[in-house]
Amino acid sequence: MFEFDQYLGFLAFLIIITMGFWLMIFLMAILPYWIGGSIAETLKEKKEKRRREKEAKRLQ
């Protein structure tokens, strides 16, 4: 039915497809969460900086 090299080729194909699937899951699930958290953190830092500058002006 199958020769040994065809069996190895099929296994390599399955491994590559599985790695691609998990990479796709990673890119679709984890990266947007990471990017969204980074943007939220940047906005929070900018808001805090504006608040500190406003407070410094009020105290002068």
Secondary structure, DSSP 8 states (H G I E B T S, - for coil): ---HHHHHHHHHHHHHHHHHHHHHHHHHHHHHHHHHHHHHHHHHHHHHHHHHHHHHHHH-
